[in-house]
Amino acid sequence: MQFEATDARRAFPCWDEPAFKATFQLVATIPLVNERNMLAVSNTPVTETTEFLHDGGRYKTYTFAPTPKMSTYLLALVVGEFDVVSAFSDKNQIQTSVYTMPGKGSKGKFCLSTALEALDFFIDFYGVKYPLPKSDLLAIPDFAAGAMENWGCVTYREAKILTDVGTSLQMKKGIARTVCHELAHQWFGNLTTMEWWDGLFLNEGFARFMEFKAVDHIFPQWDIWNEFIQSVYAMAMGLDAMMTSHPVEMKCNSPDEIDSMFDSISYAKGASMLRMVSTYLGDDVFMKGIRLYLNQYAYSNTIPTDLWTCLSTASGVDVNSFLHPWITQVGFPVITIDDVAGTVTMERFLASGRELPTSDSPPPPAWPCAFGDLVLDVNDPASMKSLLSKIADLKKASPYFILNSGRSGFFRINYSPANWAALAPALQPGVLPSIDRIALIDDCFSLGKAGYISVTTALDLISSFGDFGVDDFIVWQEVSEQLLGLAGFYKNEPFFPIFQQFLLKIASKQAARLGWEKKEGEPENYGSFRNAVHAMMGAAGDPATLEYCAKRFNVYAAGGESVSADLRKLVYKLALKQDEEGVTKTLLRLYRNTSFPGESAREGREDGSVMIHKVPLLNYSLLRANCVTRGPPPKKRPFLFPH
């Protein structure tokens, strides 16, 4: 049973709102059919079972222990045939179990080990014991919600938590994030709960933020915060740069509006806001405020300002005043720095381009932007002067300067042409942290596509990447996404062959270095690196790349060795590009013949298609081979290329 948001009322009489917390004790009777291993699982452990006969059938009654005081939407009852793998966490000895469909128990081991470490991490971070005696994670086929944080009985779609030997690193990262996200809710959301659904952004944004905290602790080699910037933060910015965006905090007037609250602004921008305030206050102070909040409001309901008050108490900073403009206003700013003229301006960043003010335009919005201890207020000349003084000091120490280092602030920086040019040499490996290299590339390309600067400024910024050797894959992934996005926009333009030559200039040397096959002893993330680079070669129309993908797919289709998980998506796309009808039929056959959910998801969707009832929707662009980018296409303008 899946009750979030308002379906508990369909199962039993109740006040089905988050603020009406209660304790629950379930008694469930299930049929026992053909000696199958039918089990009933709920939030709490089973205290008693009895079997009996009735009308010629066998039945089993499960009595579960009473739950803690909790909201109705967190109650769960799952009945089915399961294999179970279980273990106890090292530090806190909490029994954790992963339930799978029969025959798939071994595929839940990665999920189990991640969950065990995540529970220990959250107990230490929150400073609050796990409130239940057990923690169950259940893999359910075709579970529409994806995952749900039912207290002590978390449910997941199979593909979200099961792995096999062919699971790619990227899928493992996604599984680890999903596991940690739902376990983060066991405290933040379940122990302390929003009073009403207009607090959803805090519930989900916090869990998204904490999933990265936990994954970084468990898998430090993954540098997962770089991916936060490239995925969560970038997604939030991409959506919030649209005229159709909305504030993070919205009024939810009735149950009919609840589903609309579950969007990427709530999750991604909410998480980005919390990361921003955590960096501003300092991680230790932020953690102190979270502990205060969880202890003060355990088993209760809250509104967002309750958390801001606890963070203010822990830090001595007025967090509510700092965050209020960020959560109540739509959008985010671009700060333009003219270090030559000595000016700083702020305006809302729009992917469709700068809005020109009119005589009846409202006053432009403003946001407090933290640069270390300095908080910029564009309406305060003193803070503007302090920022310019800080920039002058940075310029004395280096030919370039960078603001918003670590990309903690949720805003873009538009530098002067001279500083953009000076930053290009700093993008070579080993000069700047990867997170800053990603931020500079994203800002520059986004500003170019929106018309704030020329696109050629962005291309000049990365023009030397073709000479780089060993490098961080996540930076190349950013370069690849940005250039593939432009390739999609420009594929029908007369200058596209020139752009393809630029792609070859950037990617050829790195593609030759990486090759197609995994090398012994190479870093785990080189599969993703290889995919990003060869994707650029494919978009450039490189004959050798296209030929390899067609041949490699045909070998696999004929029963040969499967394509490596990291390259499967690319090989399928480029094979489709060359033989749409034949490859589509083969993919459909492969999809129908696999039983592992992760594999069927790869066959059915990694080619860019959407599958409904195992039928490909070609009109959604089965190919989608020219990729996706952030934001709308650039405005028409003369397009020049660096040499």
Steps between C-alpha positions, in 0.01 A plus 500: 500500500633843400330777700689819417353752466130445589415134440497373858136615517425245227615217728364595841317789671750767606590867506724464197720805540867517613420696816265232639760258630401178674631156590386202294486129568428288194355151489503351149365168377633370169423188294765227470483372143677188373758508778654813355717711729240770558604759755348812651732790586413824678664788686570303816609142580255212514404411857279200428384279212220245484388270219147370451267340247190669367266381223762253385777758480806560718561843649760666717442792736786738577490724805747788488642701789356849554665773295647821640281808478498584129304639208253285308685525168796310648305186589583199284389142442664289227393143420670272252754230426848610602858396535670679789861596569572645846785630713562718804665843479849508648462784748137492604397138441180586313367205301473607138334281238457524124194321361502400133294287267591128519838423345629856519629512858866519398424809292409687819842470665635834378185670625532321834862600559422861404198512732698363794767767469243773435310422819817524709593827327160660557492400866837671550411807293155559648605413854170315541457123524314321225143491637410143394643154574532402132548653157351327196554588135265332251554467123163505328453445125340791315469710815361823357631733771864402445569497874311583819637564849239306704643492850701180541348351182645690206372396158695534174453424135717196421724689260572756775678259734596174327838447333681229307848456354406715201376797699685816399669732744246771423211266585674398824533865593131551430407199712719617789344846482145361499569271795654783701225747404224285645701414812570870559122544525482255793596796717432809291143449382399202713623591848437869436235562237372800307178636642344523153610427145619853426805399705580222252798687352676477835413133548621393155770760456661397826492130409657578163775700671561229759513219242816662365640543850454129567625377161809720534569341837448143377669537160751787531677383183197603295536877568123507498473873577633571151199311371271699728618814321468341158159341552295628795628859509503527119149355474371754751664786313374376165140494622518814710636696203167452322224760503267216604689420821354546847634574851633213707238563767147496362160503663320166479132580538343154467588130460440536126810718475738270689628297205607817321730581794719196424715662233868564437485851644397350836768231487790659315473867590401407856818292530708778345363753752596273789848442361539876464402572859711208628807645329418852617461395865765228493428129499553453874268786592241379250515151652457648848186680383359183343553305822327772698207491258460120506517479877265793555234381253528120521165329431353842422418719202680812386499788256818611316565796731540252789813367330626848416457596868704199615775580248497862620532388862794276412679760288407843632405595141150608397444206265136587437592844361773346285281223353165677475568664161637172363198288586222754439625655173507321168832468321861578590745777412789550262758735648695692238845613611671776303830514684632763260214746548461398864131408482289211630148442371238237580200386297293187466664253262264383226583231247298692243721805542512823694167675555510869417323711764208721408348802670247283683739215588506406870823551693751228410527216751804474721657209684764501777806325352771366729867519399659343805420727794399782266130516410430712193196727518464693175294761682786564743790700347728393784467129419558572129815693590618212720455251215695720258775530761507121532530469120788753495686288756444183296633670184822595678572132567404355159438600136140387546248486781215262589197574713261243647779246533363152559174619345321518832293807406200449275586766244700551185801729462556694178858622487651767280632386158855543628442274801326233290804499270737480797307204642552277194857392592382430856268225371788268425523200736643558844452876524146529637279252686275304265189654655621849403592391148148356458344820635698726268414291194132482591472870576679605183299274269170587672571872473591455134191301411279756673664790320669672796838442333613352169502122459851534364614611846398155628666321209819700552491402869528128417692517172819357653328186636605313187860513625430357845610154608395330823215695655192477722214329317232721661647813338502330161145389557405866546685598182336213313148591615545864405646428156252224422224741593629752250536221242131427541413864445731554205465174308286662229707818474734556203796540736444162668794329320729768645360430846561127447864578428513685832356192672771284343765746611377473859439123519736318259812483715309396812301239305819344367649493850196337658410259219182293516598221737559510873867483594634311799553723800321804359281711734145376550351815347686468169200323351302822537799699374522278192129544431515881522793526260377250240158668506666816369676296232164355397337844481793613288414225252833325544483201259706268720273567802182436303643183345610365837157554658316333210729196505501474879121508515470233231738271693285539811175453306633176353553354848854620562643680800276776634609861467661637816246675720667840480506500119170324433297819471742655252538187288123459476447863400766503233391163366142630482623803314625275221226234488186619676264222393735205555639617832153590631374148433805351669465721806137405536593131483773546762261692723242222487751226572654637820367450852738724692341844550822694466576329173154558354525864598829523314372324190178696499615848587873545461444540129307817584158343457204472731341157540136454598384138529819402314409703192748769391359845441705598199329835470661598830825466307630151540823642372538815706858447391588866485456522878346742743630822646401743770275785405353617169691538173720804465372807326594536134827687470819483295688192613879500500733221603836511673787355302 
